[in-house]
Every structure is written in structure tokens, then in C-alpha cells.
Amino acid sequence: MNWKKLFKWAWWIFIIYVLIGAAFYFLQDRILFRPVRLKKNHAFQFPNPHEEIHLPVNGNETIHLVRFHAAVSNRRGIILYFHGNKKNIGWYARHMPFLTNRGYEVLMIDYPGFGKSQGKLNEQRLYDWALETYKLAHRSYPADSITIYGKSMGTGIAAWLATARDCKQVILETPYYDMPSVIQRYLPVYPVKWMLHYQLPTYQYLQNISVPVTIFHGTKDRMISYRNASRLKPYLKSNDEFITIEKGKHNNLNKFDLVQRKLDSLLGIE
């Protein structure tokens, strides 16, 4: 056996391993998040009535939100919508008529560096801004009229908020066990838990949520696997629900009749 040649190959494999790990560690925000920034004067062209809100946090940070108005005069409550890891409010607004047509206002936030929001992105700031969103909604609605809704990456934020403030219910669409478990799937040979700046441990938060929780997840989700989401089941209460959408993917669950019927029930339409 040529030990010298074997050692040389092992050395190069080690170097490549370290370089890939270092690249992920230092560039993880660019890898995990794909925000699209917008100019302050950008005009959204949403079909349903809405208003933009700029909420100063301090001299360097501004939270940008959009309040989508209910399509009917008899409002049933408000939904705090925490979106996924890419683009901005404009990308997720196409899902809003599904909620506003059911008589709900929707308050959607853009995270730091997304859309018109200004600030430095980190996990604690995601939680802090979620809390500010809740406070804004709570000025107009009591806690029992507030539904917290998380989509994809936003499910961990939504779950945390439900542990910090009272609400009517929590709806999680395509959630994850925690963020390291999602990334570990793509980097199986790295200690991702220790490398990642974002933990977002949804499973921990679920254990401290007192209101009903409903989870929707598709079996064909390639972004966050069904297996990953299924790990949340042991942390659900007896009155919580994990609804499996056969052949559902990451971004098409609201097209399934089962999801529409269940949301009607959760939102008091039936």
C-alpha cells in the first residue's frame, strides 16, 4: 500500500472539508436567506386593499409591515403571518386573499434586510421583531382574536411568539423540527448544530404553547422533508393536529381541498 499517496489524498480531502465548512460558516446568511431588498418608494401592486407600516425600532432599524385588510366589513380577527426565507412580502402576498376573503386582516412583516425593512439579521432580532408585530396587532385586537401563522422558516418564529404572548391559535405550514436538522440533511458530515447561527427550535417552543396548534405538511416537500416535520408530533398536545397532505409540496398546500376545508374550520367559517 502506498502510504504516502494515501496520506496525500487524505490531506486534500481534509483541506476541502475545512474549506467547505468555513465557507458555510462565514457565508451562511447568504446561503440560508435569499432576501430581495426594495427601495423605500417601491409601490406594491396588490389586488386587495392594504396599507404599509414603517415601524422604527431605533435609529438604525425600521420594521416594514403590510396590513392586508379583510375583504368583508365584518372582521373576524387578525392573522400575524410570518413568511419564509426568500424575497419579501411581495412574493407571499399572493396567499393573502385566501385569508382576507375569510374575513381576516393579515399583518405581514419583512425580516431585517428583506424588502423595505432595515436592520441586521440574527435570530434574536427575528424574535424581537415578531414581538413588535404582535404589539402592533394587539392595539386593535384582543389576544383571543389573534391567530399566529407561520410559513416555512417563519414557523419557528411563530411558535416562539406563541410562547411569549397569548393568542387564539397557532397555524404552522411546512414547519421544521429545528433549523440545524434541516441543514444537516445537506451537510451530513459537518457538526451543523455548532456551526449554525440560527437554531429556531420549533420542537422546544411547541412544548410551551397552551393554545391549539395545527400543522400542515406535504409528503412531497423537498425543502423541509415530511420526515423532519413528523419529528414534531411527540410534542403536540392532545387537542393539537398534524395534518398530512398526500403529495403536497412546499408551496402548494393551499390548493388542496383538505387544507381549505380545515382552514375554514379553524377560522370559524363553518
C-alpha positions, 0 to 999 in steps of 0.5 A: 500500500502506498502510504504516502499517496494515501496520506496525500489524498487524505490531506486534500480531502481534509483541506476541502472539508475545512474549506467547505465548512468555513465557507458555510460558516462565514457565508451562511446568511447568504446561503440560508436567506435569499432576501430581495431588498426594495427601495423605500418608494417601491409601490406594491401592486396588490389586488386587495386593499392594504396599507404599509407600516414603517415601524422604527425600532431605533435609529438604525432599524425600521420594521416594514409591515403590510396590513392586508385588510379583510375583504368583508366589513365584518372582521373576524380577527387578525392573522400575524403571518410570518413568511419564509426565507426568500424575497419579501412580502411581495412574493407571499402576498399572493396567499393573502386573499385566501385569508382576507376573503375569510374575513381576516386582516393579515399583518405581514412583516419583512425580516431585517434586510428583506424588502423595505425593512432595515436592520441586521439579521440574527435570530434574536432580532427575528424574535424581537421583531415578531414581538413588535408585530404582535404589539402592533396587532394587539392595539386593535385586537384582543389576544383571543382574536389573534391567530399566529401563522407561520410559513416555512422558516417563519414557523419557528418564529411563530411558535416562539411568539406563541410562547411569549404572548397569548393568542387564539391559535397557532397555524404552522405550514411546512414547519421544521423540527429545528433549523440545524436538522434541516441543514444537516440533511445537506451537510451530513458530515459537518457538526451543523448544530455548532456551526449554525447561527440560527437554531429556531427550535420549533420542537422546544417552543411547541412544548410551551404553547397552551393554545391549539396548534395545527400543522400542515405538511406535504409528503412531497416537500423537498425543502423541509422533508415530511420526515423532519416535520413528523419529528414534531408530533411527540410534542403536540398536545392532545387537542393539537393536529398534524395534518398530512397532505398526500403529495403536497409540496412546499408551496402548494398546500393551499390548493388542496381541498383538505387544507381549505376545508380545515382552514375554514374550520379553524377560522370559524367559517363553518 
